[in-house]
């Protein structure tokens, strides 16, 4: 899998997490979305070196 696709998947999960965690009132659906996004980010960090995602902003 190319690095670009992996970074895109990670960014998508992070954006979802950031959107829902910035909300002032979080419902059950949003909590599940946050959990899913954080789980995906953790999964990608486990499968691939963290530096892959740190380079994204550079």
LINLINLIN-V619636 format. One record per pair of residues at least 6 apart in sequence whose ideal C-beta (glycine too) atoms are under 7 Angstrom apart, sorted by the first residue. I is the first residue (numbers start at 1). J is the second residue. Records with the same first field share a line. If there is no record, write none. Layout:
I = J, J
This chain:
3 = 52
6 = 44, 48, 52
7 = 52, 53, 56
9 = 44
10 = 41, 44, 53
11 = 56
13 = 37, 40, 41
14 = 41
16 = 33, 37
17 = 34, 37, 38
20 = 26, 30, 33, 34
21 = 34
23 = 30
